[in-house]
Amino acid sequence: EWKPSSENASSSASDWIDYASSGAVKLNLEYEGHSFWTDGVEKVTLYQTIDGDTAHFTTAEKNGKGDNLLKSRFYGIDTPESTGKVQPWGKPASKYTSKILENANKNGTIVVSSPSSEYGAPSADSTGSRYVSLIWVNESVKNAPISSLKLLNLMIVQDGYSWVKNVSDIPEYSDTFYEAETQAKEHKLNLFSDEQDPTYNYGGYQTVSLLDIKREVVACLNDPTHENAYDNAKVTVQGTVAGFSNHILYIQDFCSYVDDAGNPLYYNDDGSVAYQDKIDAGILGEYAGINIFVGMSSIPSKFTKVGNYIQVSALALNSDFGFQLTSGTFPSVSYSETDAQLLIKADKNTEEHKLYTFEYTSDGLNAALKSKDYSALNCSVKVTDPVKVTGGYDSDSATVLYTSSTDKTAWSVYFAFAYQPDPNDTALKWTSYEKFVDQSFLFSGVLGLHSSAKTGNDKFNIYPSKSSDIVWQKAGE
């Protein structure tokens, strides 16, 4: 039985209208035998829910680029953010969308259509890789008839997880969307309620070291049931920029096990001193790093210049790129104590916080990762011997290379720029992994972690920041 989510709701359930089931909006195009890429409608399989208003699906046929991954931005709605800059009610909106799509994917039917009442090839949005889409679902019937499909976009609005946005392309839907939004406001549902989002951290920031976070990350890698103490925490950290790749900033720092007086700074759960064996051996600290998603907009170069020592205040949470920070602000001029700040320029950062690079042979790096030695995780690394590329793939935003190391699953190379193989020929650029296959390279970058949404497996990558981090070893040279 439906009831308003807020005890302070101003209306009773008896006057609530289920617009998604009312027939006010319905799919009028048959999907059987049709392709989204040519006809604008297709039954699809869920690949991954990104947030409340974005999901990726796989199609039966490939598009003109040889890809069958459909990245859908839901038409007519705008949910609060749950990736990048996290906002109140963003996580509940994402969870709501994910649950419905997973149910429909497992037990029912998902159909994606372009915002048109006629068959026709769709157009990508301004990003060139996403398609504004209508998402139709039936959570309990496989190959459901179009008359039984409900519009998920509208369901999200009427249950109070989204604002209405840009519905002018389908005028006959406009009134229904706005009526559903008005009803959600009257019933004070979720983001329109007087209540706070129970999943959002409204508190202040705590200053922690990068080693504080690394200890929790490593504990989770060693024990998947471990709950990261910093998940959903607001933290302030300091570190030296180690790299910047595909909107992700990497910082690292040397973290001492003891304070200036020799007193231990870290303790185990049982109260014993952490790292006591290393302290006894005269090892007084280690390097730790973190990756920071800075959002899709550009940020000032002072925060991305390798070697600069900076301070960042942000929200810590799990992501596809491992445990990371997000929702930080990176202004040209810092006005707030929670704005990112440049503390030491690279040319002055010559002592305590100077950037350190871990050096490995390719097999040595494999051995370290297989033995769960995460010393260099999220830190600058360099592979000192030539590594042969055996395969890879290209996505909309990056190139991924597989290597011929002893254990091929241990690490790959991931970069988001057009590679310039010859520093003396600026016109020559490689934009496909196929150019790299059967060639050997020296690789530098940051050692990061990527979690596959498809398999759930962790994958270690080296993330170069620029072409000079990949040195082509030409045959005969």
Buried (B, 14 or more C-beta within 10 A) or exposed (E): EEEBBBEEBEEEEEEBEBBBEBEBBBBEBEBEEBBBBBBBBBBBEBBBBBBBBBBBBBBEEEBEEEBBBBBBBBBBBBBBBBBBBBBBBBBBBBBBBBEBBEBBBEEBBBBBBBBBEEBEEBEBEEEEBBBBBBBBBBBEEEEBEBEBBBBBBBBBBBBBBBBBBEBEEBEEBBEBBBBBBEBBBBBBBBBBBEEEBEBBBEEEBEEBBBBBBBBBBBBBBEEEEEEBEBBBBBBBBBBBBBBBBBBBBBBBBBBBBBEEEEEBBBEEEEEEBBBEEEBEEEEBBBBBBBBBBBBEEEBEEBBBBBBBBBBBBBBBBBBBBBBBBBBBBBEEEBEEEBBBBBBBEBEEBEEEBEBBBBEBEBBBBBBBBEEEEBBBBBBBBBBBEBBBBBBBBBEEEBBBBBBEBEBEEBBBBBBBBEBBBEEEEEEEBBEEBBBBBEBBBBBBBBBBBBBEEEEEEBBBBBBBBBBEBBBBBEEEE
